[in-house]
Amino acid sequence: MRQVQALWRCQRVEGCGLDFHKEKPLNPLILGQFVGRPNVRVRVRCRGDRCKFHRLWRIEEMIAGLEKRGQGGARTEVDGLGAKMTTPCPMCKRVNWGAEILWVNTDTMGWKARGERSFEPGAPG
């Protein structure tokens, strides 16, 4: 967000009317919005100091895991997903997870050639 703010910073002497506020979105992203899309994954990433461990999950697998543990389901917000992960990181042994949605453009040649293998380690892009 800081990068966006810097790009939109007003350079006029009299100032601007553009303000940024930290607010929750009115319509947050939920896992159910991505069910059935082969080009979407959830990346759960450790936010420990200098730890780079992450794991990719299909949306349906993530929902099934949340339902099995009684921690959520298709209505689970992506922003709150990291807090629901309770297992320590295998690398740094901390419980400090973040989650994000990865979305591959299906119009690219990479997707047309590799399909779901685009998410495998070593895949370009």
Secondary structure, 3 states (H helix, E strand, C coil): CHHHHHHHCCCCCCCCCCCCCCCCCCCCCEHHHHCCCCCEEEEEEECCCCCCCEEEEEHHHHHHHHHHHCCCCCCCEHHHCHHHCCCCCCCCCCCCEEEEEEECCCCCHHHHHHHHHHHCCCCCC
